[in-house]
Amino acid sequence: MDEELRELFEKLDDTDDKLLELFVYRLNLLKDIGALKKSKDMEIYNPERERATVSRLLKQAPEEFHAAIDAIYAKIFEVSGTIQNKKKR
């Protein structure tokens, strides 16, 4: 394999490892948030928060990646709902 390509793949692998660590951390936070909301009889599903999160992130991201970030966070929110056991009203 080309050395330059190998180095880029190595950086990509390192990035994936860091993302995994952050995703696990995020999922654990979601479990805690879901449990707290349930204990307070609060609605789990919060579409306003989801929209605000994506909006905040898109303001920080290069425009060329907006569609990808929007798609990635749609999937993250879908999985988040499963973790929190969200119910739509």
C-alpha positions as a Markdown table, in Angstrom:
| # | Residue | x | y | z |
|---|---|---|---|---|
| 1 | Met | 0.0 | 0.0 | 0.0 |
| 2 | Asp | 1.1 | 3.5 | -0.7 |
| 3 | Glu | 2.8 | 5.1 | 2.3 |
| 4 | Glu | 0.8 | 8.3 | 2.2 |
| 5 | Leu | -2.4 | 6.4 | 1.9 |
| 6 | Arg | -1.4 | 4.1 | 4.8 |
| 7 | Glu | -0.7 | 7.1 | 7.0 |
| 8 | Leu | -4.1 | 8.6 | 6.1 |
| 9 | Phe | -5.9 | 5.4 | 7.0 |
| 10 | Glu | -4.0 | 5.2 | 10.2 |
| 11 | Lys | -5.2 | 8.8 | 11.1 |
| 12 | Leu | -8.7 | 7.7 | 10.1 |
| 13 | Asp | -8.5 | 4.7 | 12.4 |
| 14 | Asp | -7.2 | 6.8 | 15.3 |
| 15 | Thr | -10.1 | 9.2 | 14.7 |
| 16 | Asp | -12.6 | 6.4 | 14.7 |
| 17 | Asp | -11.2 | 5.2 | 18.0 |
| 18 | Lys | -11.7 | 8.6 | 19.5 |
| 19 | Leu | -15.2 | 8.9 | 18.1 |
| 20 | Leu | -16.1 | 5.5 | 19.6 |
| 21 | Glu | -15.0 | 6.7 | 23.0 |
| 22 | Leu | -17.1 | 9.9 | 22.7 |
| 23 | Phe | -20.1 | 7.9 | 21.4 |
| 24 | Val | -20.0 | 5.6 | 24.4 |
| 25 | Tyr | -19.7 | 8.6 | 26.7 |
| 26 | Arg | -22.7 | 10.2 | 24.9 |
| 27 | Leu | -24.8 | 7.1 | 25.2 |
| 28 | Asn | -24.1 | 6.8 | 28.9 |
| 29 | Leu | -25.1 | 10.4 | 29.3 |
| 30 | Leu | -28.3 | 9.6 | 27.4 |
| 31 | Lys | -29.1 | 6.7 | 29.8 |
| 32 | Asp | -28.7 | 9.0 | 32.7 |
| 33 | Ile | -30.8 | 11.8 | 31.2 |
| 34 | Gly | -33.5 | 9.3 | 30.3 |
| 35 | Ala | -33.6 | 7.8 | 33.8 |
| 36 | Leu | -33.8 | 11.3 | 35.3 |
| 37 | Lys | -36.6 | 12.4 | 33.0 |
| 38 | Lys | -38.5 | 9.2 | 33.7 |
| 39 | Ser | -38.1 | 9.7 | 37.5 |
| 40 | Lys | -39.5 | 13.2 | 37.1 |
| 41 | Asp | -42.3 | 12.0 | 34.8 |
| 42 | Met | -40.9 | 14.2 | 32.0 |
| 43 | Glu | -41.4 | 13.6 | 28.3 |
| 44 | Ile | -38.3 | 11.9 | 26.9 |
| 45 | Tyr | -38.7 | 13.0 | 23.3 |
| 46 | Asn | -37.6 | 16.6 | 22.7 |
| 47 | Pro | -37.6 | 17.5 | 19.1 |
| 48 | Glu | -36.9 | 21.2 | 19.9 |
| 49 | Arg | -33.6 | 20.2 | 21.6 |
| 50 | Glu | -32.7 | 18.0 | 18.6 |
| 51 | Arg | -33.3 | 20.9 | 16.2 |
| 52 | Ala | -31.3 | 23.3 | 18.4 |
| 53 | Thr | -28.4 | 20.9 | 18.6 |
| 54 | Val | -28.2 | 20.4 | 14.8 |
| 55 | Ser | -28.5 | 24.2 | 14.3 |
| 56 | Arg | -25.7 | 24.9 | 16.8 |
| 57 | Leu | -23.4 | 22.3 | 15.2 |
| 58 | Leu | -24.1 | 23.4 | 11.6 |
| 59 | Lys | -23.1 | 27.0 | 12.6 |
| 60 | Gln | -19.6 | 25.6 | 13.5 |
| 61 | Ala | -19.2 | 23.2 | 10.5 |
| 62 | Pro | -18.0 | 24.0 | 7.0 |
| 63 | Glu | -21.0 | 24.4 | 4.7 |
| 64 | Glu | -19.8 | 21.6 | 2.5 |
| 65 | Phe | -20.4 | 19.1 | 5.3 |
| 66 | His | -23.9 | 20.3 | 6.4 |
| 67 | Ala | -25.9 | 17.6 | 4.6 |
| 68 | Ala | -23.6 | 14.9 | 6.1 |
| 69 | Ile | -23.8 | 16.3 | 9.6 |
| 70 | Asp | -27.6 | 16.6 | 9.3 |
| 71 | Ala | -27.8 | 12.9 | 8.2 |
| 72 | Ile | -25.4 | 11.7 | 10.9 |
| 73 | Tyr | -27.2 | 13.5 | 13.7 |
| 74 | Ala | -30.6 | 12.2 | 12.4 |
| 75 | Lys | -29.2 | 8.7 | 13.0 |
| 76 | Ile | -27.7 | 9.7 | 16.3 |
| 77 | Phe | -31.0 | 11.0 | 17.5 |
| 78 | Glu | -32.8 | 7.8 | 16.3 |
| 79 | Val | -30.3 | 5.7 | 18.3 |
| 80 | Ser | -30.6 | 8.1 | 21.2 |
| 81 | Gly | -34.3 | 7.6 | 21.4 |
| 82 | Thr | -33.8 | 3.9 | 21.6 |
| 83 | Ile | -31.3 | 4.3 | 24.5 |
| 84 | Gln | -33.6 | 6.7 | 26.3 |
| 85 | Asn | -36.7 | 4.6 | 25.5 |
| 86 | Lys | -38.3 | 7.7 | 24.0 |
| 87 | Lys | -42.0 | 8.0 | 23.4 |
| 88 | Lys | -43.5 | 10.4 | 20.9 |
| 89 | Arg | -46.7 | 12.1 | 22.0 |
